[in-house]
């Protein structure tokens, strides 16, 4: 090994630390698209990246300022607000000329640099974490990476054949993540369609009737949630903090997608009179009382006894239903249908601080379809099957994302070498052993 030291890792003799300017073949020129009013451009803008990472086709007349003139294979690093990570590899989607926002820092790979390797390098700790510190601007949303300082960042440059192999390994893992993303999207759409089908047509092929909440099977009733519930309660106003002191208290961030998420759990000490009154029990429904996003006001989750001795905060409303009339899981699923969501969001009140509120009175007036308990149970069973499939794909995605992050660091620092990898075995082990890990908060980039 040589004496080259970086990030407390010794690099192989054939690797070289180089400033990013040495990776760059030449500066990207600028162009004024308005001078070519009728020409279509393949436009790499920040909004297009944030939407779906596909460039837009835009006529020159629609673009009001100078842009970067790009070539395929250029790697773009987002200099605006670098806390929101943005790296884009310019593709070749069309035959049109390619332009990009000047909020990108472009690097055109020289003949010693593989474009895919350079793309992944931008996400590594060598570049991303350092770039976030090279900023100017008074507020986070206005901060920009200083271009000169960025180009002075030093990063490892392995021999070109090894660059290709490193990029190839990372791309294989990335494709595995993308596959799980596609399966999650497909399963989510299937769940949405199944919700509509079950809550509109039921399970028994009955003749439909028109009701206040739309068509439904002839044998179903429509009731208010108040008529099917035993209690509506607001949560505790106790101050909640991280740590284990006191009792776990569920808050708005814990109410996610119909289920309780314990990822950001805080604790507090409810008042003596609240200790019995506000303790959660299996089957309680929690509704979000206030939120800055209209669609999230009234968001619901079912508490299934995930954590013993739980309470809930004042920004949530607990509904405890009469299980001789309606099953809690049935209400939870109905609250996720388009009908259920629109009822609550349509009655939310906007406050002076820009939030949207509902109250117990709003919840009591929710109109609820009511089949027999047996049919409710079968509807829940069918939805649960697809929900389990969705959670399995999400667990696999988390495991593969974690693996991507680990390999990105270890390959870029030469802690492991491609020749030493059994990638098929690593992929299988990651999904098998780590599929139940919590998300690591890192989303792998997409090369398109």
Protein Blocks (a to p, Z undefined) as FASTA:
>chain_A
ZZbdeehiacdfkbccddfklmpmbdcddddfklmmmbccddddfklmmmnopacdddfk
lpcbdcddddehiacddfbhkllgcddddddfbfcdcdddfkbccddddfkbcfklmmmm
mmmmklmmmmmmmcgdjbfklgccdfklmmmpccddddfklmmmmmmmmmmmmmmmmmmm
mmmmmmmmmmmmmmmmmmmnomnopacdddfkopcdfkbccddfklmcfbdcdddfbdcd
edjehjddddfklmgghiacfklccdddddfklmmmmpccehiacddfbdfbfklgopac
ddehlaghiacdfkbccddddfklbcfklmmmmmmmmklmmmmmmmpccdfkopacddfk
lmmmpccddddfklmmmmmmmmmmmmmmmmmmmmmmmmmmmmmmmmmmmmmnomacfklp
cfklmmmmmmmmmmmpccehiacdddZZ
